[in-house]
Amino acid sequence: MSVFKDTNNLYEILGGFWKELNGRPEFSNSLKEAGVQIKFEISDPSAIIWVGPDGVEFGEQGLKADVTMMLAGDVCHAFWMKDLSLPVALAKRKIKSKGNIAKIMKLLPVLKPAYELYPLYMKERGIC
């Protein structure tokens, strides 16, 4: 069974996590400095999450993505639970990408505290 029940649940949970991250200056400032617009095309359930210098948005936005990441909802969850690293996920094609992946790799150190937050965030919501 999938971690996320449906698209609305994914937006509420995973989207809410991205919004919480974006509310932290250490993350949002680094994202603004990097100037990268990331589009996550998620399947199972189907969703689109945009993360960029101007915040977090859901669905098609008519924005230009610097990097597009295509992955399943459960892969997102595994990544945040530290069960799957980005380099391994890319190598095994669990995550497919288009665009300048080097920009994303530069953001990985900024995400380090998020790895600790995600399990707590999910536990608070009764998911893990």
N, C-alpha and C positions, 0 to 999 in steps of 0.2 A: 504494500500500500504506500502511496506517495505521501511525503511529509506535508505537502500543501494540498488541501481538499479540492480547490478550484482556483480560478484566476483571482477572484476577489480576496480569497484567503491568502494567496501569495502576495498580492499587493499590500494587504493589511500587515502581514507578518514580515516578509522579506523587504518589502517596500518601506515599511515602518522602521526596520532596522537601518536601512540606508539613510532614511531621514534623520534618525537619531545620530548616526555617524556624522552626517553633514552638519548637525547642530553643534558639533565639537570643533572649536577653532583650529586645533592642531590638524584635523582632517580637512576641513573646508579651506583653510589657508593653503595647505599643500596642494589641494586640487586646483585652486585658483592659480597658484604659481606654475603648476604644470600646464595649465591651460588646455586640459584634455577633456573632450566630450566623449563619454563612453555609452554605448547602446548595448544593453543586454537583451538579446532575443531568447526568451525562455520558452521551452516546451514542457509539456507534462506537469502542470497546466500551462497553456499558452499565455504569455504576458510579455510586455516590453517595459523595461525600466531604463531611464536615462539618468546618468550621474555625470554632472559637469560643474563648471565654475559657477553656474547660476542656480544650482540646487539639484533636486531629485524630482523627476516627473515620471508619470505612468502613461503608457499607450503611445500611439504615434504622435509625434510633436512637430514634424516638419523641420527638425534640427539636422545639422550635418554632423555625423559621428566621425571622430578621429579614429576610433577603434570600435568594432562591433564584436561582441562576444556571443556565441551561440551555444547554448547548453540547456540541459534539463533542470527542472526545479530541484530534484534530488541531488544533482551535481553541485548546485549552489549551496545546498545545505551541507554536503560533505566537505566542500571547500572551507566553509566557515567553521565547521567542527574540527578542522585540521586533519581530516581523514584523507584529504586529497590536496596535493600541492599544485599550484598553477603550472609549473614546468612539466610535471608528470601528466596532468590533465590535458595539456596541449599536445604532448608527445603521443598520448594514447587516444587522442581525438575525442576525448570526453567533452572538451571545450574546443570549439573551432573559433578562429579569430580572423578578422579582416582588418587591415590597417596597421598602424605603427605600434606593434606589441612592446617595443622598447619603452614607450611612454608608460605603459601599464606596469611594467617591471619596476620602474622607478618609484611607483607608488606603493609597492609591496611593504617597504619598511614602515610607511605611515599606517598601514593596515594592521600591523602587529598587535597593537592594543585591542583592536576589534576582534581578534581571535579569542581573546579572553572574555569580551563582552557578549559575543553571540550565544555561547551556551547558557549564560545567565539570562539573557534576553529571552531565549526559547523556554527555559525552565519557568520563568515568570508567567509565560503564556500557557503553561501546562503541556508543552510539546515534547520536551526532552527531560 
